Amino acid sequence: MAFRTFSGRFLAGLALTGFMLAAAGCQSGDNGILNLGIGKKEDPTAPPPPQDPKILASQLQAYCPRVMVRDGTAFFNTYSKEAQKPKPRIKKTGDAAQDAAAQAEADAAAATPPDESANIIYQASVSDVTRDCSRANGQLTMKIAVAGKIVPGPKFSPGTITMPIRTAVMHGTEVLYSQIHQYQVQVTDPSVATQFVFTDSNIVVPEPTAQDYQAFAGYDETAHKATVDKPKKKQRKRAAATN
């Protein structure tokens, strides 16, 4: 009799436990630990996952790489070469402390860079850049224009100024085009600024497959220092001596 009672209670407990587990599974939803995803159906009205954006052919056809001016290439200054003054000699006074202080003061003055504003020949600057693109036979032809001005300095003399202007097109770290141009401008009036426009129309690179080209324009001081070409004086030929 006791065995039957225990067995009945045991079976009733199992049934109650199974009912509680089933109820917990129904109430847990997607966040329940008993949700194994069995029988779960996808919502047909849910939007599809986003795909990687693709560039249309029409966008590539209209793409023309933007021209940028790198830091340090928008200005170009030239200075006259002045004779360097000899380092002043320090007279010894016999006082070690006084001599050391005088030497330290002289060294500090020599280490200070001199004011070169009075030795400026001219200052050139880039004020604007633009470009134009065309396509043919799998090639991209670019025309890069650089606008700027030249401001004469105290040491300027009228003449022809030669400025090193570089244009370049890159694809990541690959150089597709790079050219230095020794651009000349005639400056006749040292009292006013002279405007100029330089154009490079010979840029031809492979047609891009993505919008990832970079174009650059600006001064390149490492290429060749600008010079002022003054007209040379004609030397008179000496007549041959006759006996």
N, C-alpha and C positions, 0 to 999 in steps of 0.2 A: 504493500500500500504506500509506504514511504517512497519506494523507488518510482512508482507511477506519478506521485505528486511532484517529485524532483524533476522527472523527465518532462512533465507538462510545463512546469515553470521554466525549464531550460529552453524548450521549444518556443514558448511565448516570448522569452527574452531575445532569442534570435530573430524572431519575426519583428519585434519592436525595433531592434538595432538595424535591421535591413530597411525598415520604413524610414528611420531617421537619416540613414545614409542617402537614400534615394531623394528625400526631401532636401537635404543639404546640397546634393548635386544639382537639383533643379533650381534652387535659389542662388547658387554661386554664380551662375551665368558664365561669362568669359573670364571672370576673375577668380573662379573657384579652383581649388587645388585638385578637385576631382574631374574637372572638365578636360577630357582627353581629345576633344575635337571630333569625336565620332558622330557622324551624321550631321555635321555642321555644313550648311550650304552658303555659298557666296551670294551676296546681294547683287542681282543683275543690274540694278539701277546705280550702283556705285561707280564713280568716274574711274577711268583707267589710270595706272600710275604714270607720273610725268616722264617723258622721254628726253634724251639729250637734245638741246637745241641745235638745229642744223642751219647753215647759212645757205640761202637760196642763190641760184645762179644769177638772178637779176641783181642781188645785193653785191655779189663779187664783181659783176660787170661795172657797177657804179662805184666800187671801192677804189680810192686813191689815197695812198699812205700820207698821213699828216706829217708835215715837216716840223722838226723841233730844233731848238738852239740849245746846245749843251751849256752847262755852267762853265764860265770862264772863256767862252768863245764868242760872246756878243760884243766885246770891246777889244780894241787894238791900239796901243799907244807906242809911239816911237820917241826916242830921246837922242839928243846930240851927245857925242862923246867928248866930255870935258877932261882935261888933264888932271890926274889925281894929285892932290897936294901931298907933299911928303909928311910923314908922321913927325910931329914936333918932338924935339929932344928935351928930356927932363934934366934940368940942372941939379946936380947933387948939392945939398946944403950941409951934409954931414950929420943931420938929424935923421936917424933911421925912420922914426915914426912919420915925420913930415915928408920925407922922400917917398915912403910907401903910399901915403895918402895922395900925393901929387901924381904918382904913377897910376893909381887906381882911377883917379879922375880922368886922366888922359886916355886910359884904356876904355872907360865907359863912353867917352866922347867919340872915340874911333869906332866903337861897336854900334853906335846909333846911326841908322841909315840916313843919308843926306836927303834934303828936300829937293826932289827932282822936278818940281813944278816949273821952275824957271828954265829947264832944259828940254821941255817938251817941243817936239817938232810939230806933231799933230796928234789928234785923238780921233779915231774912227769907231763907229758903233753901228750895230744892226738894229733897225727899228721895226722891221716886219719881214716875214717870209710867207711865201705862198707856193702853190704847185698846180700842175695840170697833168692829166693822164690820158693816154689812149692805148688801145690794144690792137694787135695784129700778129697773126701767125704764132700764137702762143707766147708772145713777148709783151711786156709792159713798158711803154715809153713814157718817161716823166720829164717834165720841164719844171725846174725849181728856180724861183726868182727871189733875190735878196735885195731889200731896200735898206738904205742907211744914209749916214751923213758923215762928213769930215769937218772937224773943227780945227783950224790952224792954231798952233801954239806960239810962244814967244820966239822960238828958234826957227820958225817956218820961213821958207823962201818960195815964191811962186815957181811951180814946176809940175812935173808929172809924178804922181804918187802911185806906188805899186803895193797892193795889199794882197796877202795870201788868203784866199777864201777856199774852203774845202766843202764839197758836197759828197754825201755818202748815203747808201741804202743798205740796210742790214736785215737779215732774217735770223733772229735770235743772235747767236754769236758768229754767224757766217756773214762775211762781207760780200755783198753782191755787186757793189759799185763804190768806188772811192777815187776821187780826183781832186788834186790841188790846182787852183787857178791863180796865176799871178795877174790880178785884175788891175788895170791902170786907169787912173782918173786924173784929168787935167784940172789943176787948181790954180787960178790966176789972182783971185782976190783974197788976201789973208785976213781981211777984216770980217768976213761973213762965212757961215758954214756952207759947204757944198754938198748937195744931195746927189745920190747915185743909185742906180738899179743894175744889179748884176743878174744875168740869166744863164743857166746851164741847160741846154736843150739836147744834150747828147747822152742822157741817162736811159739805158736799155737793160732791163733785167727780166728773168723768167716771170711769166704771168703767175700771180699768187693763187694758191688753192684755198687760202684762208686769209682772214683780215689780221695778219700778224707781221707785216713789214714795218720797219722804222726808217724814216728818212731824216737826215741831219744836214744842217748848213750853218756855217760860222767861220770865224777866223782861226787859222792854224799857225800859231807863232813858232812852232817847231820846224815848219817846212822851210821858210825863207824869210828873213827879216826884210820888212818893207824899206824901200829906199826912196829918196827924192832925187830924180834925175834932172840935173840942171843942164842947160845948154852949154856945150863946150865952146870955149873961145877958139876962134880960128887963128892958127899961127901963120904968120907971114913967112913965106919961103924966101930965103936969102938968095939974092941973085948971084950967080956964079961970077967969081972974080975974073976979070979979063986983063990980059997983059997989054 
